[in-house]
């Protein structure tokens, strides 16, 4: 309960509640959605409403949510509390006290309270009656905001798709780095692709499809990995007749799911496309193609992707030609995002990522060349490939310099052990240089191909 009147907390307010609403729902919808996703907070259902209230209240007082999460998803933010001057308050109660009981909208946007107050009563009543201005309660606003955040970032038809993919990732609870939940990566990839589609003037159907594949591109793979871990856990804990039987039944079910991922079956992703099952089957085909379910080595996995993509181009019965480039484009943007977030990784991870990028670039270029796909025919695919090469080359160049510098620094050290490290750093620098040379060769081949094509 709020033990002291709201007036005593007003001096702690960093941003007016009304401005917070406008900023987080209208001016910065992507940032609001992304921050919630990165912290593993759903936007759907009752939990989504509670999470949004947390977002708004914490923003009013200018308190960083990450510092209020604690380790292992604990802390006041998670428990819908906020600590102000040593006192703990319910964010739900503060939300009700801080924000106006009614909000007014015009053309879907919040009308400032000052505008409402200055409006003559008769004009105001007329606008309300004609629905030019709409009155909404706090709960109505929250419910609308949950949906509007996703619509503003990904489009009006993407709400159920986003929520389904997000909830599946939350089931796994996999974190990427630190407290950043993995679906933040999928959100970035899908958002970037929406921007690219806009620049390329792609149709609404194409944009929706590629965003959907991007949001789903890690779902099946992550769930299969999680199921394998669960199977191992149950195998280790088969003790006693009753627990052994329960564990055995769970293992049987997990084995069935591992053989036939439920997301790709009748009750899975396809349920999102009941109105257009044919379109849904195409989405599932692309999601299956981009998911490394077999856990093959990267070369074999990428090779399989392009074999599938080739059938999209050649097999007319599949009716997939208009979507043939989606899987490689999503995969390339997936790789670009992974490369852009490499800075905090260790040298091993960095090298593996850049090596994978060379494999992806080589296969993409081979596919383009064998099918005689020109820049005019598919500028989006070409630009994605070139961006992958540019980003990978830039990062590898920085890493060559970084580890060469460390090697030179260690050489000057008095300690024999530290001087010995110089050899290790030099080897790492040479490994990155080798990757850099491979990327350069692919880039040169592309430029040669372009000249011949002209």
N, C-alpha and C positions, 0 to 999 in steps of 0.2 A: 504493500500500500504506500501511497505518497503521504508521508507524515507531515510535511510542511507545505504551505501554500505555494502555488506556482510562481507567485511574485518573488519569492526568495531564490528561485532558480533562474529568474529572467536575466540576472547579471552574468550568468554563465553561458547564455546563448551566443553562439558565434555567427549564426546565419538565420535570418527570419524564416519561420516555418513555411510561409507562402513561397518564398524564394527557393527553398529546398525542394518543394513539390515541383515547381516549374523547371528547376535545373535538372533534377534527377529523372523526371518523366518526359520532358519535352526537349530540353537543350542537350542533355547527355544520356540518351537512352542506352547507347552501346556501352558506355563506361559503367552505368548502373548495373546492367545485365551482366557484363563481363566480370565485375568485381564480385557479384553474388555467385556466379559460376565458379570463379577461382577459389572461393572459400567453401565450395561444396554446398551452397544453399539453393534449394529448389525455388522455382518461381510458381510452381503449380499448386493448386488446392489450398487448404487451410494453412499448411506450413508456409506456402508462398506468401500468403497475406501477412502472417506473423513476421516473416523475414523482411518484407518490404517495410513494415512498421519499424523494425530494428534499424534498417538503412536510414529511414527518414529521421528518427530520433537521434541516432548517433551523429548524423550530419548536422543537425541543428546545434549540437553542442561541440562539434568539431573534434570528436574523439575518433581515433583510428581504430577501425574494427579489428584489423589483424592483431593489434596488441591486446585486444580484449577477447581474443579467441582462446589463447592458452594452447599448450601442447595437447596432442591427442583429441582435438576438437572439443576442448573444454573452455571454461571461462564464462564471464557474464553475458557476452554477446550470444553465445550458444544457448544460454538458459533464459533468453529474452529479458535480460536485466541490463542496467547501466549503472556505473558507479560514478557519482558526482560528489566531490569534496568528502570522500570517505563513506558516503551514504549510498545504499543500494536501492534502486528504484525499478519498478516494472516498466518496460518500454511500452507495453500496451496501454497502461494507465497514463503515462506521460504523453503518448501519442494523442489520446483523447483530450487531454488538457491543453496541449500545445496547438493543435490544429483546429481550424474552424469546423464546426459541426456540419456545415453545408458548404459545398464548393460549387461554383458556377462555371459552366463551360460554354464556349462559343466556337463553333466549327471544330469541336473536339479538343480545343485548347482552353486552359484555365484562364478565367477572367479575374484580374486582380481585384482584391476586396476594395481598394481605394476607388476603382472605376465603378463598382457596384454602388458604393456609398454616395458618389457624386451624381449618380443617375437619378433623374426625377422619378418619383414613385409610379406615375402613370405610364411613363415610357418603359420602366423596368417591368411592370406587370404585363404590358403589351408584348414585350420581347419574350417573357416567360410563356405567355399564352400561345404565341406563334412558334414556340420551340427554337427561336433564334438563339436564346440563352436557355441553357438547361441546368436545372438544379440537381445536385448529387450529394448524397450523404457520404460520410467518411468511408463507410464500408463499400458503397458503390464505387467510390473513387479508387480504393485499393484494388477491388476486383477488376476494374477496367484497366488500371495501371499494369497489372500482371500481364494481361493480354497485349496491351499497347506497347510495352517494352519490346516484346518479341516481334510484333508486327512492324514497328518502326525500324528495327535492325534487319529483319530477314524477310518481311513481306506478310501480307494478311493471311495467306494460305499456309503459313509455316508454324503456327502456334502448336498444334498437336504433334507435329513432326519434331520440333525442337524439344518439347516436354518429354516425349517418348525417349529420344536419344539421351537426354540429360538424366532422366530417371534410371535408365539402364547403367549409365556410368556411375551414378550414385550408389547403385547396388553393389558395384565392385569396390567403390571407395578408394580408387587408385590415385595416388598423388604423383605428380611429375617431378617437381623440385620444391623442397621446403613444404610450405602449406598450400601450394598451388595445385588444385585438383586437375586431373588430366583433361576433363572436358573443356577447360579453358583453351587448350590447344585446338580442339575441334571447332570451338566458337570463333577463334581467330581465323582459322583456315576458311570457314564458311563465309565469314564477314568479308575477308579479303577477296574471295571469289565473287561475291555479290557486287563489290566495287568494280572488279575487272569486267564482269558482265555488263555493267552499266556503261563503262567506257567503250566496250566493243559493240554496244547497241544490240545485245542479244535479246531474243524474245522472252516474254514472261515465263513460258513453259520451260525453256532451256535453263533460265536462271534458277527457277524453283528446283528443277531436277539436279543441277550441279550443287546447289546449296544442300539439298537433301543428302546426296552422296557424301558430301564433305562432313556433314554432321554425323553421319553413320559410319564414316570410314574406319573408325577404331572400335566401334561398339561390339561387333561380333568377336573380333580378335581378343579384345580385353575380357569379354565374358568367358570365352573358351579357356583363356589362361587362368582366370579365376576359378573355373570349374575344375581344372586340373589340380589346382592347389587344394580345393575343397576335398577332392577325391583322395589326395595324399593324406590330408588331415584325418578323414574318416577311417582310412586304412590303419593309421597309427593308433586310433582310439577304439579299436574293436575288442573291448574287454567285457566279460560277463555275457550271459546268454541274451538278455534283453537288449543291452546296448549294442551287442554284436549284430543282432538281427536288424535293429534300426539303422546302424551304420551300413550294413550290407544292402538294405533297401535303397538307402540314399546313394550308395556307390552305383547300384544298377541304374538308377535314374540319371545320375551324372554321366555314366557311360553312354546312355541313350542320347543325352543332350550333346555330348562331345561328338558322337557319330552324326547326329542331325541337329545342328544348332537351331533351337526353337525360334529364334528371331527370323530365320529364313523360311520357317514352315507356315502352315495355315493360320495359326493364331498369333503370328508375330508381326513384322513390319507391314505385311499386306493388309492388316486390319485398318491401317491409316488411309488406305486407298480403296475403300469399298465402292465408291462411286465410279472409279475407273481402275478396274482390276488389271487391265492390260498394261496401263501405265505403271501400276504398282509392281507388276512382274518385271518390268524393265529396270525399275529402281533396285529390286532385289538382286537381279542379275549383276548389276554394276557393283552393288555392295559386296556381293560374294566374290566378284573378281578382284576387288581392291583389298579384301581381307586375307591376310596370310594365315589362314586357318590351319594349314598343314604344317606351319612353322618350318618351311623350307629355308635353305640358305638364301641370302638376298638375291643373288644372281638368278637362281631358279625361279624365285618368287616373281621378280620383274619380268623374266622371260615368259612366265605363265600369263601375266597380265596382258602382255602384248599379243600373245596367241589368241586370247579371248577377244581383245580389241579388234584383231584382224578379222575374226568371225563376224563382228558387228558390221564391219565394212563389206565383207564378201557375201554373207548369207542373207539374202533378201527376205527369207521367211521369218527372220528374227525381227525385222522392221526396226532396226536399231541404228541405221546409218546416220540419222541426224544427231544421235547421242554418242557416236563412236569415240570422240576425243575426250569425253568427260572423265573417264577413269585415269588416263595419263595426266590430265590437267590437274585433277584433285591430288594425285600422287606427287606431282611436282610441287604444288603449293604446300603440301604436307612436308616435303623435304626442305623447302625454303624456310618454312616456319621453324622447323627443327634446327636448321643452320643458324637462323637469326638468334636463337636462344642457347647457343653453344658456349657462351663466354664463361659460365660458371662450371662447366663440365671439366673432367680431367682429360689429359692428353689422349688416353686410350679411346674414350667416348668420342672426342673430337675427330680423331683419325678415322674411326669406324664410320662416323656420319659422313665425312667428306669422301671417303672411299665409296660409300653407298651412292652418293650423289654422282660420282663418275659413272657408275654402273647404270643408274637411271638415265643420265644424259646420253650415254652411248646407245642404249636401247631406244630411247625416244628419237634420237637422230637417225638411227637405222630404220625405224618404222616410217619416219617422214620421208626418207630417201627412197626406200623400197616402194612406197605408195605414191611417190612423186607429188607430195603435198607442198605446195608453194606458200609463200607468205601471203599472197593474194587470196589463196583458197582458204587458209586457216591462220590468220594473223594471231589469234589468241594462243594457239598451241606453240607457235614459233616464239612469241614474246615470253611465254612461260618458260620455255627451254632456255632462252637467252638470259632470263632473270636468274634462273637456277645456276647457270654457269658464272654469271657476274658475281652473285652472292658467294658462291663456293670459292671462286678465285680470290675475292677480296678477303674472306676469312682465312683461307690457307696462307695467303701472303702475310697477314698479320701474325699468324702462328709461327711461320718460318722465322720472322724477325724476332718474335718473343723468345723462342727457344734458342736461337743463335745468340741473342743477348745474354740469356742466362748462362749459356755455355762459356762465353767470354768472361763473364763475371766470376764464374767458379774457377776458371783457369788462374785467376790472379790471387786466389785465396791461399793462405799459408798452410791450412790443414790439408793433408793428403787425401782424406776422405772427401772433402768438398771439391778438391781438384779432380778427383775420380768421377764426380757427378757431371763434370763438364762433358765427358765422353757420352754419357747417357743423354744429356740435353742436345748434343750435336746430332746424335742418331735420330732423336725425335724430330729435330728440325729438318733433317734429310728426308725422313718419311713424309713429312708435309710437303717438302719440295717435290718429291716424286708425284704426289697427288696433284700438286699445282701444275706439273708438266703434262700430266694426262689431261687435265682440264683444258690446258692450252692447246693440246693437239686436237681435242674435240672442237674447240672454238675455231681453230684454223681450218679444219675440215668443213665446218659449216660455212665459213666465209668463201671457201673455194667452191662449194656447192652452189651458193647464192650467185656467184659470178657466172658459172656455167649455165645456171637456170635462166639468167637474164639474157 
